[in-house]
Amino acid sequence: MTRQRIPLRVELPLLIWLVLVWGALWQDFSPGNLLFGALIAFVVANLLYLPPVELSGRFNVLYAAGFAGRFLYELVLASLQVFWLALTRGPRLKNAVVAVKLRSPSDLLVTATGHAISLIPGSLVVEVDRSTSTLYLHCLNVATDDDATNIRRGVLRTEEWLIRIMGTREDLALLKAEREGIPAGAQGSGVESSNGREAE
């Protein structure tokens, strides 16, 4: 069965994101490395048989620039926080696995949110429940429910930025409904401590 050809205009946001992830993973954003990453992204998206990724066909450059600045700020801040915690708390640091239910069911947005969070020191996606769009993150310095709530809010803010960059109209409608106070089931539930028990 021949796979339907996706127009470049629709595929472009995915290719850009794959190139950025490639540069972040190698910690090298030089033109040569990004060009090679673009080649790899094109091959992965077009030559390998993969389940189709549903794209919105929209990409907001202004929000993308704002997200890049926010990401770099949080990257530096989190690095300093992890360094300080290592010096002052060391092995006494309490960690936990926090469940965060995202708004969007889109595989692309769930993946993009998970990658963006994992690239920031202090948290790592350890499991994804695709059926409920839930991320399970292992996070440093989580001792109370308030700590877990702050982590969820941060993850949902990251997802909100990504929705505004490349989400569908339905995703944007979810954000609008949320701001108007209509329940959208965006809050995750359950904090599981790193020893495997659920923290109350």
VENURRA-V763430 format. One record per run of one state. SS is the DSSP state (alpha for helix, beta for strand, coil for the rest). FROM is the first residue (numbers start at 0). LEN is the number of residues. If there is no record, write none. Layout:
# VENURRA-V763430
ss	from	len
SS	FROM	LEN
SS	FROM	LEN
This chain:
# VENURRA-V763430
ss	from	len
coil	0	7
alpha	7	19
coil	26	4
alpha	30	16
coil	46	14
alpha	60	28
coil	88	1
alpha	89	3
coil	92	3
beta	95	6
coil	101	5
alpha	106	12
coil	118	4
beta	122	7
coil	129	4
beta	133	6
coil	139	5
alpha	144	22
coil	166	2
alpha	168	11
coil	179	11
beta	190	3
coil	193	4
beta	197	2
coil	199	1
